[in-house]
């Protein structure tokens, strides 16, 4: 199973707009993918999400920092760096998160769930929305 996890990590750390089509090499045809904005099933839908990422963001890149493997499941921690296309152009943003992956009998990812704080890691970095989110966080913490 370690080799399959290595293949998934390699697929994400080397992901390009051209290699999105090859995600079927690590995902099952009917895989489920969930993150704070999406809940989809099927490799075509997963590929659509990553194609959209390349259309919406500049220079997106994943870097996996840790892996925990237990049977047919694994947990990854990662940083996702990118630049917004519409504002703060050229300023690298980083989202820190984790992924829970489950593998089927063929060693392909059948479930991928990403965990990250959309409020702190994304919304607070955006103009207008960011100042409102930071204000709400300060109010909640006082």
Buried (B, 14 or more C-beta within 10 A) or exposed (E): EEEBBEBBBEBBEEBEEEEBEBBBEBBBEEBBBBBBEEEBBBBEBBBBBBEEBBEEBBEBBBEBEEBEBEEBBBBBBBEBBBBBEEEBEEEEBEBEBBBBBBBBEEBBBBBBBBEBEBBBBBBBBBEEEBEEBBEEEEEEEE
